[in-house]
Structures are given as C-alpha cells and as structure tokens.
C-alpha cells in the first residue's frame, strides 16, 4: 500500500471491506521489547491461534528474518506443525488483503472505520 496514491487507497479499502475476508492484528503494547522480541511474541500467539482455527496453510511475507520466524513457529507448535507455512514475496496475492487491512488500521480515522468490521485486534 506504500506505493498506492492518496486518491486510490481509500477506494481500495472500500472495495476490500466488502469482501468476506477477515484479519487479526496483533498489537504488542510493551515498549521494552525489541522489534525481534515483539515479532516472536506475535508469531507465537498467531501460531497458537492458527492451530485453534484449524488453518491448513499460512503465508508470511518474506524478509531477512525468515529463518528466525521458522524457529519461533516450530517452537510454538512443534516440528510437525498442523499447518503448512511458507514465506513468500509481497507479490503473492494471498498477502494483499492482510496488507490492506493492516495499512488501513494503521492509518486510523475514516480509513480505519471503513475496514474495522473485518479486523479483530489482539493485544499482547
């Protein structure tokens, strides 16, 4: 969503909000944690939630932390995770909806209000 212009972004959010697609946003409140520690906490919570939701496949946006992410997920759910998980580049369409959701939530205001019915916020 960074590269989307200001006029197009609200229209994208409006259209995505019409889709039957929900997201969970994990918010870490502690300012004492490093970014990596907060990511670990978030991945652990998400992995446990995905087990409860009986997820079968999880796509995580790839970054320079993929190996550590994999370690955290294995630690959270075991070496034989009940779901397939992989890291992929942002051009994977499975990453577009959560990206729009997260972007809109982070923007706040009227943009957030358009999408908030599709988002569950989990505070860690």
Phi and psi restraints in degrees (value plus and minus 20) as a CYANA .aco file:
   2 UNK   PHI     -79.9   -39.9
   2 UNK   PSI     -56.4   -16.4
   3 UNK   PHI    -109.8   -69.8
   3 UNK   PSI     -18.7    21.3
   4 UNK   PHI    -106.1   -66.1
   4 UNK   PSI     115.6   155.6
   5 UNK   PHI     -92.5   -52.5
   5 UNK   PSI     143.8   183.8
   6 UNK   PHI     -83.6   -43.6
   6 UNK   PSI     -48.1    -8.1
   7 UNK   PHI    -100.0   -60.0
   7 UNK   PSI     -54.3   -14.3
   8 UNK   PHI    -100.0   -60.0
   8 UNK   PSI     -56.1   -16.1
   9 UNK   PHI     -74.2   -34.2
   9 UNK   PSI     -69.6   -29.6
  10 UNK   PHI     -81.4   -41.4
  10 UNK   PSI     -54.5   -14.5
  11 UNK   PHI     -87.3   -47.3
  11 UNK   PSI     -59.4   -19.4
  12 UNK   PHI     -81.7   -41.7
  12 UNK   PSI     -66.6   -26.6
  13 UNK   PHI     -81.0   -41.0
  13 UNK   PSI     -62.7   -22.7
  14 UNK   PHI     -79.8   -39.8
  14 UNK   PSI     -64.6   -24.6
  15 UNK   PHI     -89.9   -49.9
  15 UNK   PSI     -60.9   -20.9
  16 UNK   PHI     -84.5   -44.5
  16 UNK   PSI     -55.3   -15.3
  17 UNK   PHI     -83.7   -43.7
  17 UNK   PSI     -41.9    -1.9
  18 UNK   PHI     -99.0   -59.0
  18 UNK   PSI     -39.5     0.5
  19 UNK   PHI     -95.6   -55.6
  19 UNK   PSI     130.6   170.6
  20 UNK   PHI    -103.4   -63.4
  20 UNK   PSI      47.7    87.7
  21 UNK   PHI    -158.8  -118.8
  21 UNK   PSI     100.2   140.2
  22 UNK   PHI    -132.2   -92.2
  22 UNK   PSI     136.9   176.9
  23 UNK   PHI    -154.0  -114.0
  23 UNK   PSI     135.8   175.8
  24 UNK   PHI    -131.3   -91.3
  24 UNK   PSI     113.4   153.4
  25 UNK   PHI    -132.6   -92.6
  25 UNK   PSI     104.7   144.7
  26 UNK   PHI    -117.4   -77.4
  26 UNK   PSI     102.5   142.5
  27 UNK   PHI    -133.9   -93.9
  27 UNK   PSI     102.9   142.9
  28 UNK   PHI    -116.8   -76.8
  28 UNK   PSI      99.1   139.1
  29 UNK   PHI    -105.7   -65.7
  29 UNK   PSI     -44.7    -4.7
  30 UNK   PHI     -91.7   -51.7
  30 UNK   PSI     106.8   146.8
  31 UNK   PHI    -108.3   -68.3
  31 UNK   PSI     -24.2    15.8
  32 UNK   PHI    -101.8   -61.8
  32 UNK   PSI     -35.1     4.9
  33 UNK   PHI    -106.8   -66.8
  33 UNK   PSI     124.5   164.5
  34 UNK   PHI     -91.5   -51.5
  34 UNK   PSI     148.0   188.0
  35 UNK   PHI     -80.4   -40.4
  35 UNK   PSI     -59.4   -19.4
  36 UNK   PHI     -86.4   -46.4
  36 UNK   PSI     -62.5   -22.5
  37 UNK   PHI     -82.9   -42.9
  37 UNK   PSI     -61.0   -21.0
  38 UNK   PHI     -85.8   -45.8
  38 UNK   PSI     -58.8   -18.8
  39 UNK   PHI     -84.5   -44.5
  39 UNK   PSI     -62.5   -22.5
  40 UNK   PHI     -80.8   -40.8
  40 UNK   PSI     -64.5   -24.5
  41 UNK   PHI     -81.3   -41.3
  41 UNK   PSI     -63.9   -23.9
  42 UNK   PHI     -85.6   -45.6
  42 UNK   PSI     -67.1   -27.1
  43 UNK   PHI     -81.8   -41.8
  43 UNK   PSI     -59.7   -19.7
  44 UNK   PHI     -83.1   -43.1
  44 UNK   PSI     -68.4   -28.4
  45 UNK   PHI     -82.3   -42.3
  45 UNK   PSI     -63.7   -23.7
  46 UNK   PHI     -84.2   -44.2
  46 UNK   PSI     -62.0   -22.0
  47 UNK   PHI     -80.6   -40.6
  47 UNK   PSI     -64.3   -24.3
  48 UNK   PHI     -83.1   -43.1
  48 UNK   PSI     -61.9   -21.9
  49 UNK   PHI     -84.7   -44.7
  49 UNK   PSI     -59.1   -19.1
  50 UNK   PHI     -85.0   -45.0
  50 UNK   PSI     -54.2   -14.2
  51 UNK   PHI     -83.6   -43.6
  51 UNK   PSI     -67.0   -27.0
  52 UNK   PHI     -84.0   -44.0
  52 UNK   PSI     -50.2   -10.2
  53 UNK   PHI    -104.5   -64.5
  53 UNK   PSI     -21.7    18.3
  54 UNK   PHI      37.6    77.6
  54 UNK   PSI      20.6    60.6
  55 UNK   PHI     -82.9   -42.9
  55 UNK   PSI     126.5   166.5
  56 UNK   PHI    -128.5   -88.5
  56 UNK   PSI     -45.1    -5.1
  57 UNK   PHI    -167.9  -127.9
  57 UNK   PSI     115.5   155.5
  58 UNK   PHI    -148.6  -108.6
  58 UNK   PSI     110.9   150.9
  59 UNK   PHI    -135.2   -95.2
  59 UNK   PSI     105.6   145.6
  60 UNK   PHI    -134.8   -94.8
  60 UNK   PSI     116.2   156.2
  61 UNK   PHI     -85.0   -45.0
  61 UNK   PSI     108.6   148.6
  62 UNK   PHI     -91.5   -51.5
  62 UNK   PSI     122.8   162.8
  63 UNK   PHI    -172.5  -132.5
  63 UNK   PSI    -190.5  -150.5
  64 UNK   PHI     -96.4   -56.4
  64 UNK   PSI     -11.0    29.0
  65 UNK   PHI    -135.9   -95.9
  65 UNK   PSI      -2.5    37.5
  66 UNK   PHI     -77.4   -37.4
  66 UNK   PSI     -64.8   -24.8
  67 UNK   PHI     -81.6   -41.6
  67 UNK   PSI     -64.0   -24.0
  68 UNK   PHI     -87.2   -47.2
  68 UNK   PSI     -59.0   -19.0
  69 UNK   PHI     -77.9   -37.9
  69 UNK   PSI     -66.5   -26.5
  70 UNK   PHI     -79.6   -39.6
  70 UNK   PSI     -61.0   -21.0
  71 UNK   PHI     -81.9   -41.9
  71 UNK   PSI     -64.2   -24.2
  72 UNK   PHI     -84.8   -44.8
  72 UNK   PSI     -63.2   -23.2
  73 UNK   PHI     -84.4   -44.4
  73 UNK   PSI     -64.8   -24.8
  74 UNK   PHI     -80.5   -40.5
  74 UNK   PSI     -60.8   -20.8
  75 UNK   PHI     -84.3   -44.3
  75 UNK   PSI     -55.8   -15.8
  76 UNK   PHI     -95.1   -55.1
  76 UNK   PSI     -60.9   -20.9
  77 UNK   PHI    -141.0  -101.0
  77 UNK   PSI     -19.1    20.9
  78 UNK   PHI      75.7   115.7
  78 UNK   PSI     146.2   186.2
  79 UNK   PHI     -89.3   -49.3
  79 UNK   PSI     -43.5    -3.5
  80 UNK   PHI    -128.6   -88.6
  80 UNK   PSI      52.8    92.8
  81 UNK   PHI     -76.7   -36.7
  81 UNK   PSI     122.0   162.0
  82 UNK   PHI     -94.8   -54.8
  82 UNK   PSI     -16.5    23.5
  83 UNK   PHI    -159.0  -119.0
  83 UNK   PSI     133.7   173.7
  84 UNK   PHI    -101.4   -61.4
  84 UNK   PSI     116.8   156.8
  85 UNK   PHI    -155.8  -115.8
  85 UNK   PSI     124.4   164.4
  86 UNK   PHI    -169.9  -129.9
  86 UNK   PSI     137.7   177.7
  87 UNK   PHI    -121.2   -81.2
  87 UNK   PSI     120.1   160.1
  88 UNK   PHI    -165.1  -125.1
  88 UNK   PSI     146.3   186.3
  89 UNK   PHI     -95.8   -55.8
  89 UNK   PSI     138.6   178.6
  90 UNK   PHI     -80.2   -40.2
  90 UNK   PSI     -34.1     5.9
  91 UNK   PHI     -98.6   -58.6
  91 UNK   PSI     -19.8    20.2
  92 UNK   PHI     -94.9   -54.9
  92 UNK   PSI     100.9   140.9
  93 UNK   PHI     -77.1   -37.1
  93 UNK   PSI     -44.5    -4.5
  94 UNK   PHI     -85.9   -45.9
  94 UNK   PSI     -37.1     2.9
  95 UNK   PHI    -114.3   -74.3
  95 UNK   PSI     -30.8     9.2
  96 UNK   PHI     -89.6   -49.6
  96 UNK   PSI     -65.5   -25.5
  97 UNK   PHI     -83.7   -43.7
  97 UNK   PSI     -68.7   -28.7
  98 UNK   PHI     -83.2   -43.2
  98 UNK   PSI     -49.1    -9.1
  99 UNK   PHI     -85.6   -45.6
  99 UNK   PSI     -64.2   -24.2
 100 UNK   PHI     -83.4   -43.4
 100 UNK   PSI     -64.8   -24.8
 101 UNK   PHI     -78.0   -38.0
 101 UNK   PSI     -69.7   -29.7
 102 UNK   PHI     -84.4   -44.4
 102 UNK   PSI     -62.4   -22.4
 103 UNK   PHI     -81.1   -41.1
 103 UNK   PSI     -67.6   -27.6
 104 UNK   PHI     -83.8   -43.8
 104 UNK   PSI     -59.9   -19.9
 105 UNK   PHI     -83.5   -43.5
 105 UNK   PSI     -63.4   -23.4
 106 UNK   PHI     -86.6   -46.6
 106 UNK   PSI     -51.1   -11.1
 107 UNK   PHI     -87.2   -47.2
 107 UNK   PSI     -55.7   -15.7
 108 UNK   PHI      55.3    95.3
 108 UNK   PSI    -187.7  -147.7
 109 UNK   PHI      37.1    77.1
 109 UNK   PSI    -161.3  -121.3
 110 UNK   PHI     -87.7   -47.7
 110 UNK   PSI     -49.6    -9.6
 111 UNK   PHI     -85.8   -45.8
 111 UNK   PSI     -64.9   -24.9
 112 UNK   PHI     -82.9   -42.9
 112 UNK   PSI     -62.9   -22.9
 113 UNK   PHI     -79.9   -39.9
 113 UNK   PSI     -50.5   -10.5
 114 UNK   PHI     -85.8   -45.8
 114 UNK   PSI     -48.0    -8.0
 115 UNK   PHI    -136.3   -96.3
 115 UNK   PSI     -31.8     8.2
 116 UNK   PHI     -79.8   -39.8
 116 UNK   PSI     -44.5    -4.5
 117 UNK   PHI     -89.3   -49.3
 117 UNK   PSI     -32.8     7.2
 118 UNK   PHI    -120.7   -80.7
 118 UNK   PSI     -19.9    20.1
 119 UNK   PHI    -143.5  -103.5
 119 UNK   PSI     114.0   154.0
 120 UNK   PHI    -130.0   -90.0
 120 UNK   PSI     106.1   146.1
 121 UNK   PHI    -119.3   -79.3
 121 UNK   PSI     107.0   147.0
 122 UNK   PHI    -131.4   -91.4
 122 UNK   PSI      97.9   137.9
 123 UNK   PHI    -115.2   -75.2
 123 UNK   PSI     107.1   147.1
